[in-house]
Every structure is written in C-alpha cells, then in structure tokens.
Amino acid sequence: MLVQRVSASGRVAVVLTLLLIAPGLAAAQATIVIQNFDGAGEGLNDPTPVAPVGGNPGTTLGEQRRNVLEHVAGIWGANLTSSVPVVVRASFDALSCSATSATFGSGGPVYIFRDFAGAPLASTWYPSALADKLAGTELIPGQPDIHLRMNVNIGQPGCLTGTFWYLGLDGNHGTQLDLVAYALHYVAHGLGFQTTTSRATGAQTGGYPNVFDHFVLDTTTGKSWPEMTDAERAASAVNPRRVVWTGANVTAGTGMLAAGTPQLKVAAPASVAAGYMVARRRSGPRSAHRASRVRSCRLYRNWAASDQAAIRSNAVNQAAVNGKVALIDRGICQFTIKVKNAQIAGAIGVIIADNVAGSPPGGMGGSDATITIPSVRITQSDANLLKYALRTRSRTHSGCSPRLAST
C-alpha cells in the first residue's frame, strides 16, 4: 500500500459520482465526525452573540457554524454507507476575497491511497474516506480524512461586502449565501468528488490516475482520462460540454435527471452537420421547445435598431428570413433588439454569432416580453463554420438546416 498526503488546496473536478454512495439510500448509513480545528474565540468557537435563525438554535456565531456543519454531516451520513467513521477537520479561515469576489471555501482528502487490500482497481489513487470504506478499517488510525475550510470573512468590508453566510438550516437564504449548501459541496470534494490529476498539465499524481478519472470520458476523443497522455488530459479539462461521467449509478439514474443543455443541431450541409454548444436568453421562449426543422438560415451582420424600418419596408429582406432561422453577428446593439428585428421580419428563430473567441458561449441578457421566437448564442469558431457553409447561399435559400433541441 502506498499513501500520499494531498495539498490543502485540492483540485476541483468537473463531473461527479463516488463508489462510497450507497446504491439504495434506505440502507445507507455512515458516521461523519466534525473535528473542530479552530482556536479559542475564532471560527467555530466565535463567542459573538446571535439570534437563532432558520431552525438553527445556536446563540453564538461559533455554535451556529458548528450546528450547520453537524447538519451537513448528518445529510452526508444518511446518503453514504461505510463501517468506518469519516473524520472532517473543519475550520473557518481568512481566504482570498475582494469586495466583489471571494474564495468561499475549499475541501479535499487529507490523504490518498493506492494498492491497499480491498482496492478494486490496481495502481489507482483513492481518497482516504473511500479507501477506509473499501479496506474496512482506518488505513492511518487517528488521522482526519477530509479537510474543510470556509471563508470566515464573507460579508465583511472588502470580502463580498454585505453578503453574509446564512446559518439557517431551512434553505431560506434569500440573497445571502447558504452555508449548508456550500459546506455540502466542499465535503463532497473531500469524499472523492474530485480528481488529483492536474487540470493545467494533465499530469497524474505520482504517475497514477485517481479513481475518479476512470469514469471521466471525453466524447471528442472517445477516451477516458487514464487512457490519455498528459497533453490530452490537459486539453480535455477545458473541452466544454464534451466531458461526461460514465459511472453506473449516474447512468442508471438518467431518467431522474433534468433535460440537458440545449444544442443547436445542424443537419445539412454535411460539412457542418453536427451539434453545437449554445447559450440561451435568460428570458423568453426556451430553445429546447423548438425541434422542428427549418428550410434555411440567413446571415445578417450587426442587425441594429436602425434596421427595423428597412426590415418592415423591404420585401426582399423579409423574404430572406421569413420562416427561417437568422444567423446574426453579435455587435453593438442589445440581443433583444436583434432578436425582435428578426421576429418582425418573420424569422422563427435566431442564432447570435459571437464576435470574440472563447468557449462555452456566454449568456444573453435583456428582456422583452413581446419576443416569441427562441434565440441562442454560439461561439465565434462555430459561427465561422456556419458562415463558411453559407458562403454560396442565395437571397432566399442557404441549404443550411438547423434545429434547436435539448440533449
């Protein structure tokens, strides 16, 4: 058996599941122990008087924080199965932050193990909590399994000023930050919902994969992370919406999951026939609801408010988009103006082509209750592919057949 201590910063992953999760929640039970790692008068021991809130009966700031973490431990314990207690070393510390952004917290395994008795996969790292479960014993007796650090300064001047931790247990956090939700998240990393493989370089810890990596599949290359080179893993880590989880429990539960991120699917011509990442407008018709094919799509560049009269008065312009999806460049005017102008001309949908590089595509702001057609935004690189396919278009036909659908 080999063991390695993990940096307190940890490495966050993109997708999740864990062998520690019980197949049947009714039979699940594990003991999660919160170990107070704060000093006297600070963090979890802060004596500042506070009023009970949201089902949390604590009367000091430190007591309420402890109650939240015990509540989190109870939630995880009810959904996991292990005969070995999981010890979480917890503290509230001053983490990096500014008036407008912050590191809320961090979590991860204190130790990782490989090639221990009971390990399902050889030459593979397992986080301490999961390794202990599989081994049926504490592999390093007396040591914590998980480190959990939460930002003690949240809400103070210069640290997300005015936005505080909500310490209730009822989820009614309003505009504040629900400490229960954030602590659940960071404990999950410690339980193993993360990889110890570097996302920046693709290098594996000590040259061996993490158990998490075995279930990470890149749909572009068709390879799982252990099958890749370091360079391939680094590229996969920033391959948006093309990295998926293949674990049996998640796969079996797909019927319980919400519909996935919508895609723009282009059926013709063959040179651009594919699914493309999209971002939707925050308000208005959901693009996922429109799955009917359209006859063609049309490109307009920087279609602005001043074009509205031209659209209405020019029959040729109206014919170019009427009953079709309009491909419109992002530019100086608002998304809602572009979409509304296309709707006036009879378009049944709008694709906004980003004008700067980057992926995945950013969202589209603005609100107009009179817009009734769906609209999405695509990346500049994907837009360039569609524009190239449209280079031989006529005034009323492009040969491009897109549809908006959910995946």
N, C-alpha and C positions, 0 to 999 in steps of 0.2 A: 504494500500500500504506500502511495505517495501522497503527501499533503502539501498545500501551499497556502500561505496567508494572502488574502486579497486586499488591495488598496481600499481605503475607506471611501474613495470617490466612486468606485464601481464603474461598470459600463452598462449603459441602458440599452435595451433591445427594442425591436420594432413589432414583434408579434409574440403571442404567449400561449402556453399551457404548461403543465407540470405533472410528473408522474406521482407527486405527492397528493394531487387532487383525487378525492375518492370517487370511484365510478358511481356509487349510489350515495347521495347526500344523507339519506335517512340513517345510514350506518356509520357515517363519518364522525370521527371524534379524535381530536388531538389536543394536547395541552400546550398552550403558548404562554410563556412566562415573560413578563416585562421586568427587566432589570434596570433599575434607576441608576444612571451613570452621571447624574448631575451632582454638583456640590451643594453644600448647605446654602439656603437662601437664594438659589438660582434655578431657572428652568422648571423642572418637575418639582422643585422644592420652594418655589417662589411664594412667600407668605402674603402677597398683596391680597387684601380682602376683595371678594367679588360676590355678586348675587347669583344664586342658582339659575340655570338657563337651559331650556330645551331638554328637560329630563336629566340634566347633569346636576346632582345635588351638592357638588363641591362648593365650599365657601371661601377658598383661596384660589389664586390663579394656578399654583402648582398642583393643588388637589384636582381641579377640573382637568388640567392637562393629563394627569395620571388616569383619571376616570375615562377620558377619551381613549387613551392607549389600551386600557384594560377592556374597553368596549370593542376596540379593533381586534384585540387578541381573541375575544370571545367569538367574533364573526369568523375569523380565520379558523379557529379551533373547531367550530361547528361544521366546517366545509372541508376539512382535511382529515386524513387518517394516518396516525403514527403512534407506535407504542413508546416512542422516545420523546420526552419533552423538548420543545423548541424554545431556546432562550434568546430573547431580543434585548440587546444592550441599547438603551434609549437615552437620548439627551436632547436638550434644546440649546442650540449654539448660535453664535453670530455668523451667519453665512452671507455670501456676497449678495448685495442688492443695491438698488438705487431708488429714486423717487417713483420711477415708472416700471421697474422690472426687478425680479428677485429670483434667487435660488430658493425654492420653497423648502426643500429638504433633500435627503439622499438616503439610500438604503441598499444593502447588498450583503452577501455572505461574508462572514469573517474568514472562513477557511473553505477551500475546495479540495476534493479528494479524487483520486483515481486508482483503479486496480485494487480495490478493497474487497474483502469477502462479501459476496452478495451483489456486487456491481453487475447490472445487466449487460453493459457494454464495456469491453476492454479498451484501454488507452483513451479514456474519456473522463473529463472532469465533471464532478457532481458537487453542487453546493452542500454545505455542512448539514442543513436540516434534512435534505433528501438523502444524503449519504447515510446519516444516522438511521433514518427510517429503513432503508434497504438493508443495512448491516444489522439492524435490530439492537443497536447499542450505541452509546456515545463514543465516537471514534477518538475524540480528545476530551476526556472527562473534565468537568468543571469549567469549560470554556464556552462563551456565548456562540450562538450560530449565526446571528444576524446583527448588524449594526444599523441603527436607525437614528438619524439626526434631523431635527426640524429647526427651521429658522426662528429664533427667539425674537427677532426684531421686526417681524412682519407688522405693518401698520404704524410703526414709529416714524417720526420725521426722517426722510431720506431712505425709507425702505417700504415701498408701496404705501406711501403716506396716507393714512386714514382708512386703509383696507386691512382689517384685522382678522385673526383666526376666529372662526365661530366655534365655540366649545360645547354647543348643544349636541345631543345625541339623536335628534329628531329630523335632521336634514333641512331644517328651515333656516338656512344660512343667508338667504336674501342676497345682498351684494357683497357679503363677507366671504371668507374662504373657509370651506367646511374641513376642519382638521380631521374629522373621521375619514373622509374620502381620500385626503392626501396621505394620511398615515397608512390606510389600507394599501394604497398604491406603492408606497416605498417599502413596506413589509413584503409585498409581493415580489419585489426585486430580490430581497434577501432570501425568500423561499426558493428562488431559482427562475423567476420570470425575467431572465436576462441572459446575456452571453458574456463570457470573459474574453472573447475574441475581440481584437481591436477593430473598430469600425473605420478608423483612419487608415490603417496599413493592411488590415486583413490578417495580421499575424496572430496565431493561436498562442495561448499561454503555455510556455514550455514546449511548443510544437504539437500540442494535443487539443482536440476540439472539446467544447463544452457540450453536455448532453442536450442542451437547448438547440445547438447548431444542427443536430441530426434531424430536426423536424422543420428546419428552415429551407424552403425551396425557392429558387429563383426561376420564375416562369419564362424569363427571356432565354436563359441558357439551358434550362431543364436540369440543372444540377443542384444538389443540396450543398450546404456550406462545407461539410467535411470533404466533399469531392472536388472542391475548388482550390486553385492556387491562392496565395495571399492577395495578389493583384485582382483576381476575380472576385474574392470576397469584399475587398475594398470598393470595387465598382458596384457590387450587389447591394452593399449597405446604403447606397444613395441611388438605388434604382426604384423610384417611387411607384407604388402600387403594382409592382411586379414581383414582390417577395411575399410568399404566403406560408401559412402553417399547415403541416400535414399530419399532425397528431391525431390519433384515432378518436379520442374523446371529442375534440372540436369538430372533426369531420362528421361524426355521428350526430352531433347536435346542430348541424347546419339548418335544420328545419325550425329551430327556435331562434335563429339569428335574424336580425332585421335585414331588409334588402340592402345590397352592397352599394358601393359608389357608382353612380350612373356613368355610362360610357357613351361616346359618340361612335357609332359603328358605320363605317363606310363600306358599301357592298360593291361599288364599281367606281372607276375602272380598277382592274386588278392591281395596278401599280401602287394604289393607296388603300386597297381593301384591307381593313384592319379595325381594331378597336382603339380609340384614342381617349386619353385622360381628359376629363372636363371638370370645371368648377361651375356651380350654378349661381344664379342670382339669389340673394338672401330672401327675397320675397318674390311673389308671382308664381305662375304655374310651374309645377315640378317637371323637369325634363323627362324624368323616368316614366311619366304617364303617357308620353307620346312615342309609340313604337311603329307607327305607320311609315312606310317608305314614301319618299318624295321623288318627284320627277327629276329635279336638278337643283343645283345650288349656284349662287351668283356672288361674285366678289365686288364689294364696294370699299373704297378706301376713305377712312376718316369721315364717315357719313355724319354730318353735324346738323344742328338745329336749323341752319340756313337752308338745308336741302329739302326741308319739309314741303315748301311751296312747289319746288321742282318735282318732287315725287308725285304730288297730287295733280299737277298740271301736265306732266309729261307722260303720255300714254305708253311710250316705249319703255320708260323707266319702270312703270308699274307692271308692265308685261314681263319684264326681266326677272322680277321676284315673286309675282303673283302665284300663289300655290306652291312656292318653293322655299327652301332654306337659304337665307342670305348669309354669306361669309363676309364679315365686316372687320376692317382693321381697328384695333384699339387706337385711340388718339386723344385729342384734347377735350372732347365733349363727353358728357356722362354716359354711362352704359344705358341708362333708361331712355335717354334721347335717341340713341342709335336703334335700340330695340323698338321703341314706339314708332319711329320713322319707317322702319321695315314693316311693322304691322300695318301702318297706314297704306303702304304700297301693296298689301296683300300677302306678305310673307307668312308662312306657317311656322317658322322657327328662325332663330338667329344663332350663328356661331361667331363669337368675337375672337379674332386672331390677336394674340398678344404681340406687343411691339418691342419687348425686351426678352432676353434669354432667361431661362430658369424653368424648373420643374419641381413639383407639380404646378399646374396653373393656379394663379391666385383667384380669390373670390371676386364677385362683382357686387358693388354696393349700389345704393339707390333704391327708391321705392316709387311705384306708380301703379295705383290700383286699376287703371284703365288698360294696362298691358295684359293681354290674354294668351299670348303665344309663349312657348318655352324658349329659353336662351341659355347658352353655356359659353364658357371661355376655354380656349385651348392654348397650348404652349406655342411659342414662336416657331420652334422647329417643326412641330406637327402642322402648324398653319402653312409653313413654307412648302410642305409636301402637297397639301391640298391645292395651294396656289399653282404649283407646277403642273398638277393634273388639270387645272382649269385653263392652262395657257392657250388651249386650242378651242375654247368654248365659243359658241355663237352668242348672239344677243339674248336668245331665249332658251338655250339648252346648253348644258355643260357636260352631260354624260356622267356626272357625279351623283351617286345615290346614297345619301346618308340617312341614318335614322338614330333617334335618341332612345336609349334603352337602359334598364337597370341590370347590373351584373351581380 
